[in-house]
Amino acid sequence: MNALRPALPSRRRSPHGSRRGPLRRRATVAAAAGATALGLLTLTACGGGATGAGASGNGTVEVVAAFYPLEFLAKEIGGKHVSVSTLTGPGVEPHDLEITPRQTARLGEADVAFHLKGLQPAVDDAIAQSGVAKAVDAAELAAAHHAGEPADGKTAGGDEDTDGHADEHADGDRHDEHGDEHGDEHGDEHGHDHSGGASDPHLWLDPTQYAEVAEGFGKVLAEADPEHAGAYTRNTDALVKKLTALDEEFEEGLRDRATDTFITTHAAFGHLAARYGLDQEAIGGLDPEQEPSPARVRELHSIARKEKVTTVFFETLVPAGTARTLAGDTGLRTDVLDPLEGITDRSKGDDYFEVMRANLAALRKALGAG
């Protein structure tokens, strides 16, 4: 499976701008050393006791998740032994989130900060400044699953190079069965990336990668709270079983389709496309609000005719104007394909599994699957 190695943007805006390689933001040596010392002290205080009591003071492990998919996973695995909060509220576009001083302070008081490095620059900065005991990068957990590394997170503020695992994972052959068919010929600024590669951070849209993150995070919680390790293992196993079943539903549901190609406003579906052998054609690329050039619009018209595309997908947290305009110009219909960055009253479901199944139904209809 191709790994995710999210690239850190050079300025504080949506990290989905036009970028192709990783930019590593490193703290100064003094700041890193200070954060590491604080993290080690806090980890000793909250993780070494037999009771597993966290910073919440009520005997639970305190987890602060960066945004919805990580919040959902932490709650599913932690159950009653973990107190989970999120930095990104419902309806907030996670890429552009700014962190308040109060949220930074909350991170510093937590036992575990759970984020996806590079997706939300403000969160990455706040974690580095907070001195949180354990900062866990979801991408690193998925990479460690393949690299054979211990998936136990990382002390905040340390200047260990975490890109190494992702490099190994990115070169893997997880999706070779589809890779030859959907190669690099479209890997340009428009986001025709079918490999779920380094530029696409939306790994949770591939249930198998999300399961790898779940397995890694279960180990993180078991280490932080050994007394309840058995519960975390059981909850992790149950979640992985459900994700495996979801993967099988996608495999079965997308067989015998009339076309492999779908058009979407936001190039968020590279990992999903790679997993199931689909071709994602994004209107604006990795930035969900990027306007397409006239040349790109003409190209999409041609692709729609050639590949028998029926649908232009948009998402609930980003205005649908561009998608509706393109659909009107090409005689196509529109529908929602949700990148699951948050759940709102407009979501087609109340949790990860319900929305993913709604995505599957939308894809089946759009692709003409049996």
N, C-alpha and C positions, 0 to 999 in steps of 0.2 A: 504494500500500500504506500502510495506516495505520502510523504510527510508534509506537514505544514511547517513552514518556517516564516512566521509573519515578519514583514519588514517594518522597521520603525521609521515613521515619517520624519522629515527634517523640520517640520513646523507644526504647530498645534492646530490641526484641523482634521477633517476626516482622513484616516490613514489609508483610504482607498484612492488617493490621488495617483497621478501617473508616476509609478515607480516600478522598477523591475528587479532591483537588488536590495539586500538588507543594508540599512544604515544603523550602525550600532551606537546607541547613546550610552556613554559611560559616565558614571559619576566621578568626581575627583577622588583621588586616593584617600584623602582625609574623610570625605563624606562616606565613602564605602566602608572604611574601617570603623567609623562611628556607628553606622547602621548595623554592621555585622555584630559589633560588640553588644549593642542594645538587643538585637535579635537573639543572640545566644543567651543573654541573661533572661529574656522573657521566655524563651523555649525551655530553659531549665526550670523556671518557675511553674509553667503550665503543663509541660509534657512529662515531667519526671515523676510526678506523684502517682500513687497507686489509685487514687480516686478518679483521675481523669477530669477533675473539676477545672473548668476554663475560666477565662476572664469575666464571663457573665456572672460568676459568683453563685450560680445555682446548680453547679455540678455538671453542666453541659460544656461541650467544646464550642467556643465562639468562632463561627466562620463568617467572614465578609466576602461575598461573591461579587464579581465585577458586573455581571449582567445575567439575564434570565437563564440561558442554558446551563451555566455553572451553578446558579442558585438552585435550579430544579434538580440537578445531579446531586448536589450536596445534601439537599433535603431527603431525596430518595435513599441515599446511602446512610446518612447520619441518623435518620429517624428521630426518636425521642431523646437521644443522647447528644444531639447537636442543635445549637441555636444558630439559624442562618438568616442573614440579612443581605440585601443587595444595594449596590451603589447606584444602579440605574433603575429608576422607577418606571412603572408601566406607561407606555406611550412616549417615552423619551428615546430619541435616536441615539443608540449607544456610541456610535463613532465620534460624535461631537460632544460627548459628556465633559463637563468641567467639574472639578472636585472642590468642595468647600473645605475650609479649615476644620469644621466639625467632622466631616467625613474622614479627613486625614487623621484626626485624633481617634476616631472610632477604629480605623485600621490599626493604629498603634496599640490599642487595647485588646485587639482580637488575638486569638490563638493561631488562626490560619487566614491568610488572604488568598483567595482563589481567583486568578485572572487568566487572560489570554494575551500574552505579551505581544505588543504591537497593534492590537485591535483598538485599544483606547489609551492614547498617549498620556492623558491626564491621570488615569489610574496607575499606569506604570510609574509616573513621577511621584505620585502620592505614596505608593508602596515603598519606593526607595527612600522617601523622606520620613516615613512613619516609624521605622524601627520595629515593624511587626515581626513576631517570632518566626513565622514560617510563611514564605511567599511561594505559592504553588502555581506554576505555569502549565496550563492544560496542554499546550503543544508539546512541552517537554515530557509530560506523562505519556503521551501517545508515542513520541519518539523513543523514549526509554523502553517501551514495550517491545520494540524491534531491536534496539541496540543491546538489550540485555543489561541495561543499567538499573540500579535501584530507583524505583519511582517514588521517592520520598520527599519530593519538593526541594527547596533550597532556602538557605538562610537569607533573609532580605538584606540587600545592600552589598553582598559579596561581589567581587569582580571576577568570579568564575565565568568562563565563556560558555554560555548555554547553547550556542548555535551549533556546537559540534554534533549533538544528537540529531538535530533536525537535518544536518547535512547528510548524515548516514541514511536517515529515513527517506529523505527526498530522492535518493538515488536507488531506492529499493524497487522491487519488481512486483509490488502488490497488485497493480492493475495492468500487468502485461497483457492480459487477455483482451483488454480494450485499447491498450496504449498504441499498438501499431496502427490501428485503424484511425485513431484520433491523435495524431502526433503533434509536432511543434509548428506546423505550417501556419497556425493561427495565433501564435503566442505573442501578440502585439498589444499596443496600447488600448485596443478595443475590448480586450478581455475575452478573446476566443480561446480561453484556456480550458481544455477538457481534462487535464491531468490532476486537478486539485492541488496545484503546485504551490511554490513558496509564496506567491503573491496573493493567494486566497486564504483568509484565516477561518472560513466558515466550516471547520472540520466536523462540527456536530450534525451537519446535514447528511453525513455518511454515518449510518447507525453503527457500523463496525468500528470506525474511529472513535465515535462517542463512547462505545463500549470499552475501548482501550483506556480512554481517559477515566472512565468509571472505575476500572480495575486499579489504576494507579492511585486514584483519590481514596479508594477504600483502604489502601495500604497506608496512606498519609494519616487518615483518621485512626487506624489501628495503632500506629506508632505514637500519635499524640495522646491517645486514650486507651492504653492496653487493657484496662479492666473490661471494656466493652468491645474488644477486637472481634469476638465471635459474632456479635450482632452486626458489626460493619461488614464482615465477610459474608454473612447470610444475605444482607441487604444488597451488597454488590452482586452476588451471584444471581439474585432474583432480577435485578435491573438488567444485567448482561443477558439473561435469558429472554427478557422482553425485547431487548434491542436486537438480539439474534432473530427472534420471530418477526420483528418489523423488517429487518433486512430481507428475510425470505419473502415477506409480502411484496416488497418492492421488486425483487427478482422475478417473482411469479407474475405480478401485476403488469410489468412492463414488457413481458414477452410478446412476440407476434405483433409488434407495433408497425404502423405504416411509415413512420419517419423517425429518425433519431434526433431531429433538430427542434429546439425550442428557442424562442426569443424572449429575453427578459430585460427589464430596465437596469438591473443591478447584477454584476458578475459575481453573485454570491454562491453560485451553485456548481462551482468547479469540482468540489469533492463528490457531490451527489452525481454529477454527470460522469465523472471518472469511474465511480463504483458500478454504474449501471450501463455504461457504454453509450452515453448520450452526447450530443453536441450542444453546448450552451453558446448562444450568440447574444451578447449583451449590447444594449443600445449605447450605454454610456461608459461601460467599463466597471472598475472596482469602486469608483466613487458613485454612490447611489443617486447623487443629484447632478452628475456631470451631463452637460448637454452634448448630444452627438453632433458631429460635423456634417455638412451637406453630403460629403463623400461617403460617410458612414451610413447615412440614411439611404442613399442610392444602393449601397452594398447590401443593406438589409432587405431592400425591395427585391433585389436579385436573388438573395438567399431564400427568401420566402417563396418565390416562384419555383426555384430549382428544387428545393427540399420539401415542397408541399407542406409548408408550415401553415397551421390553422389559427394560431393563438399568439398574442403578445401578452406576456405576463407582467404584472406590476405587483407592488407589495403595499402593505397597509400603513407603514410608517413613513412612506415617501410619496409625494404628490404623483398622481397617475397621468398628468397632462401629456407628457411625451409619449407614453405608451398608447394613450388613446389617439393621439394625432397620427402616429405611425400605423396603428391598426385601421384608422379611417382611410388613410391614403392607400393602403394595400388591400382593403376589403377583408381584413381579418377581425376576429373577435378578441376581446380582452378577458382576462381572468386573473385571479390572485395566485401567486406562488410565494409562499411566506418564508423568508430566511430565518424565522424563529429567533429574532433578536430580542423579542419581548412579547408578552401576552397582553392584549387589550380587549375591550368589549367588541372590537371589530375583528378579532382573530377568529378563524374558523375552528375553534376548539378551545378548551380550557387548560390544556397542558401540552407538553412536547409531543406525546404520542398522538393525541387527537389532531393536532395541526399537521404533523407529518403524514397522517393518513389522509387528511384533506389535500395535502400536496400531491400525494400519490393519485388520488382520484382526479385532480386537475390535470396531472401529467398524462394519465391514461386517456382522458378525453382529448387532450391536445395532440397526442402522438398517435391516436387511432389504435391504441392497444386493445387486443381482443376482448 
